[in-house]
Amino acid sequence: MTDFRRGIRLGIDVGRARVGVARSDPDGVLAVPVETVPRKGEPVRRIAALAAEYEAFEVLVGLPLNLRGEDTPSTTDARAFATALATALPMPVRLVDERLSTVSAHGALREAGRSQRESRSIVDQVAAVVLLQQALDVERQSGAPAGPAVTPGQEPDRHA
């Protein structure tokens, strides 16, 4: 059994119009949806408020690589958003591979009987739950935090 860091983590799914937010329980066993934050306005400020409200010790931002593990325009956007969070937050921000998290979220919602139109407002939260749960599982199995840390104010490593 490896050591597992206790504490609440936030999972962030960055989209063009919305940002999905999920959180873990203090034991890092289960990820649950929190809210969908509009990209317009000040999403970093809202996420900082949520991190403080839930007393999170770490934020995990999904990195949407393509199926070959290469960057896409969405990857560049997620890296920039993660850097903005790392600059604004007093806690570590990490990038985690989130390939297929949105696809998985749409599939889960479809299985629950929700149409794509009905799911639009919550799919980002569900994608955040999927990526956070994957990161929790990786850490529990490996004993190491999932994904590289983002350095505040610097361009994140493109091979993260």
N, C-alpha and C positions, 0 to 999 in steps of 0.2 A: 504494500500500500504506500503510495507516494504522499508527500505533504501537499495539502490543498489549502490555498489561501482563503480564509473566511472573509466575508464582506459582500456588500451589494455592488454589483456592476451594472452599468447601463449599456445596452446595445443600441447602436444607431444605424439605421438604413437610410442612406442619403439618396433622395430622388430629385428630379428636376423641379417638381412642384411642391413636394411634401417630404418630410423627414419622419420616418417611423422611429419610435422610442420604445424600448422594452427594458425591463429590469430583472435582475435575479433575486432570489431570496437570499438571506444572509449566509446560508450554508452553501450557496452556489450550486444547488441541485436543479432548480427549475427556473426557467425564464417565462415571464408573463408580460403581456402588452401594457403599455402605459398611456401613450397618446400619439397622435399625429400632429406634427408641428408644421405649419405652412413655411415654405422657403421664403416667401415675401415677408418683409419686416425684419425681425431680429431673431432668427432661429437659434443662433449660438447663445444669446442671452437666455432664451427660454430653456435650452438644454442645460445651461449652467444652473438655472433655478431648480430644475428637476434633480440634477446631481446633488445639489445642496439639500433639497427636500427629502430625498431618499437616503442621504448620507452615503452616497456611492464613494468607493475608493478608487474606481477605475472606469474608464469609458472605452468601449470597443466599437470601432467604426468599421462597417463592412466595406471591403475592397472588391468592387465588381469587375474581376478579370474575365476575359473571354475563356472559352473552353480549353484553349491552348495555354492558358496562364499568362496571356499578354494583356497589356493596357488597352483601354478603350477610352473614348471621351468621358464616359461616366467614371472611369477609374481616376482620371485627372481631377474631375470635380470632387470625388470622394476624398482624395489626398489633400486637396486645398481646404475642404471643409474640416478634415481631421486636424490640419495645421492650425486653422482658426480656433478650433476647440482646445487644442493643446496650449495655445497662447493665452486663452481666456480662463482655463480651468486650473485649479491648484492640485490636480491629480493626474496620474498617467493616462495618456490616450494611446491606444494601440490600434493598428490596422489588422483586420482579420479577413482571410479569404472568404468571400460570400457567394462564390459561384453557385448559381441555381437557387439561392434563397428566395428570390421573388417568384421564381417558377414554382418552387415548393409551396410557397404561401398561397399562390393562386390555386394550385391543386387541392390544398387542404380546404380552402374556402369553397371550391366547387363541390368537393365531397360533402361538405356541410350543407349543400343545397343553396348556396348564394351565387347569384350571377356576377359576372365581371363588373357590371355597372353598380350593383349593390355592394360589391366588395371594395370599390375604389377608395372609400374613406378609411378603410382599416387594413388594406393589404400591406401598407408600409409598416404598420405595427406588427403584423404577423411575420413579415420578412425580418424585422428586427428581432423578434422572438426566435426565429429559425437560426439566424446567424449567432445570436448570443448563446443559444442552447448548444450549438456546434462548438463554440469557443469554450464553454464550460466543460463539455465532454472531452475535448482535446486536453485541457489543463488537467482534468481529473485523471486521464489515462497517462499523460506524459510527466506530470508533476511540474511542468513549466508553463508560464503564461502563454496564451495563444497570440501569435503575431508580434511583429516588432513595434517598439514604442516610437511615437512621433515626437521629434524634438521641437519645442515651441519656436516659432519664428523661422524655421528652416524648411526647405523643400524636403518632403519625406523621400526616403530611398525608393527609387523606381523599381527595385527588385524585391520589395517587401513582400 
